[in-house]
Amino acid sequence: MNGLGQGHVVLVDTVPLLKRILSPQFRSVAVQLLSQRERDDLYHTVTVMADLGLTYTQVKAAEGSYVYQMEPDLDALAQFPGYPGIALNYFSRQLVAREVELERIRRSTPRLAAETNGKSATKNPPA
């Protein structure tokens, strides 16, 4: 997380606010059924997470069920005594994880196309 501060400043000042930004409130419905406001909140969350290199990874919990855990684990950094924190439900984390992955693919596609075009242009110079 370059550019957000260093060490203690990131932990105390940025992470709790970042957790709030990355916890949009929307209904557990398909993306197509979200209201415009909910879609905007989802898009903002996905954009910020993709920009910062954050994602949700599905891991097996101690009791045997699967949960989505943020990587890097901001949840562990942002837990303070007496403050319940903000948490997304399983469906919301799953939806955000999927959308972040799609955003990363979208962002990498133009680069791959440009690299491919650049390589083909050097292999076959114009006559």
C-alpha positions as CSV (number, residue, x, y, z in Angstrom):
1,M,0.0,0.0,0.0
2,N,2.4,2.6,-1.2
3,G,1.4,6.2,-0.9
4,L,-0.8,5.8,2.1
5,G,1.8,6.6,4.8
6,Q,4.3,4.5,6.7
7,G,4.2,2.2,9.7
8,H,2.2,3.4,12.6
9,V,0.5,6.2,10.6
10,V,-1.0,3.6,8.2
11,L,-2.2,1.4,11.0
12,V,-3.8,4.1,13.2
13,D,-5.0,6.7,10.6
14,T,-5.7,4.9,7.3
15,V,-6.7,1.3,7.9
16,P,-9.9,1.9,10.0
17,L,-11.1,4.4,7.4
18,L,-10.1,2.1,4.6
19,K,-12.2,-0.7,6.1
20,R,-15.2,1.7,6.2
21,I,-14.7,2.6,2.5
22,L,-14.3,-1.0,1.6
23,S,-17.5,-2.1,3.3
24,P,-20.4,-1.0,1.1
25,Q,-23.9,-1.8,2.3
26,F,-26.0,-3.5,-0.4
27,R,-28.6,-6.2,-0.6
28,S,-27.7,-9.9,-1.2
29,V,-29.1,-10.0,-4.7
30,A,-27.6,-10.5,-8.2
31,V,-25.6,-7.6,-9.5
32,Q,-28.3,-6.8,-12.1
33,L,-30.8,-6.3,-9.3
34,L,-28.7,-3.7,-7.4
35,S,-30.0,-0.2,-7.4
36,Q,-27.8,2.5,-9.1
37,R,-26.5,3.7,-5.7
38,E,-25.6,0.1,-4.7
39,R,-23.9,-0.4,-8.1
40,D,-21.9,2.8,-7.6
41,D,-20.8,1.7,-4.1
42,L,-19.8,-1.7,-5.4
43,Y,-17.8,-0.1,-8.3
44,H,-16.1,2.3,-6.0
45,T,-15.1,-0.5,-3.6
46,V,-13.9,-2.7,-6.4
47,T,-11.8,0.2,-7.9
48,V,-10.2,1.0,-4.6
49,M,-9.4,-2.6,-3.9
50,A,-7.9,-3.2,-7.3
51,D,-5.9,0.1,-7.1
52,L,-4.4,-1.0,-3.7
53,G,-3.9,-4.7,-4.6
54,L,-6.5,-5.9,-2.1
55,T,-8.8,-8.9,-2.6
56,Y,-10.9,-11.4,-0.7
57,T,-9.6,-15.0,-0.7
58,Q,-11.7,-18.0,0.3
59,V,-10.2,-19.9,3.2
60,K,-11.3,-22.7,5.4
61,A,-12.2,-21.6,8.9
62,A,-11.3,-23.6,12.0
63,E,-14.9,-25.0,12.3
64,G,-14.7,-26.3,8.7
65,S,-16.8,-23.7,6.9
66,Y,-15.4,-21.4,4.2
67,V,-15.0,-17.7,4.7
68,Y,-13.7,-14.8,2.6
69,Q,-10.7,-13.2,4.2
70,M,-9.2,-9.9,2.9
71,E,-5.7,-10.2,1.7
72,P,-3.7,-8.5,3.1
73,D,-5.7,-9.0,6.3
74,L,-6.9,-5.5,7.1
75,D,-9.6,-7.0,9.4
76,A,-6.9,-8.1,11.9
77,L,-5.3,-4.6,11.7
78,A,-8.5,-2.7,12.2
79,Q,-10.0,-4.5,15.2
80,F,-9.9,-2.3,18.3
81,P,-11.3,-3.2,21.7
82,G,-14.8,-2.0,22.3
83,Y,-15.4,-1.3,18.6
84,P,-17.4,-3.9,16.7
85,G,-16.0,-2.8,13.3
86,I,-17.7,-3.2,10.0
87,A,-18.0,-6.5,8.3
88,L,-19.5,-7.6,5.0
89,N,-21.6,-10.8,4.9
90,Y,-20.4,-13.9,3.0
91,F,-22.4,-13.1,-0.1
92,S,-21.1,-9.5,-0.3
93,R,-17.5,-10.6,0.1
94,Q,-18.0,-13.2,-2.6
95,L,-19.5,-10.6,-4.9
96,V,-16.7,-8.1,-4.2
97,A,-14.0,-10.8,-4.7
98,R,-15.5,-11.8,-8.0
99,E,-15.8,-8.2,-9.2
100,V,-12.2,-7.3,-8.1
101,E,-10.9,-10.3,-10.1
102,L,-12.9,-9.2,-13.2
103,E,-11.5,-5.7,-12.8
104,R,-7.9,-7.0,-12.6
105,I,-8.6,-9.0,-15.8
106,R,-10.1,-5.9,-17.5
107,R,-7.0,-3.8,-16.5
108,S,-4.5,-6.4,-17.7
109,T,-6.2,-7.1,-21.1
110,P,-5.2,-3.8,-22.8
111,R,-1.6,-4.4,-21.7
112,L,-1.6,-7.9,-23.1
113,A,-3.0,-6.7,-26.4
114,A,-0.5,-3.9,-26.6
115,E,2.4,-6.3,-25.8
116,T,1.1,-8.8,-28.4
117,N,0.8,-6.1,-31.0
118,G,4.2,-4.7,-30.2
119,K,5.8,-8.2,-30.5
120,S,4.0,-9.0,-33.8
121,A,5.1,-5.6,-35.2
122,T,8.8,-6.3,-34.5
123,K,8.6,-9.8,-36.0
124,N,6.9,-8.6,-39.2
125,P,8.3,-5.2,-40.1
126,P,6.3,-3.3,-42.8
127,A,7.6,-3.7,-46.3
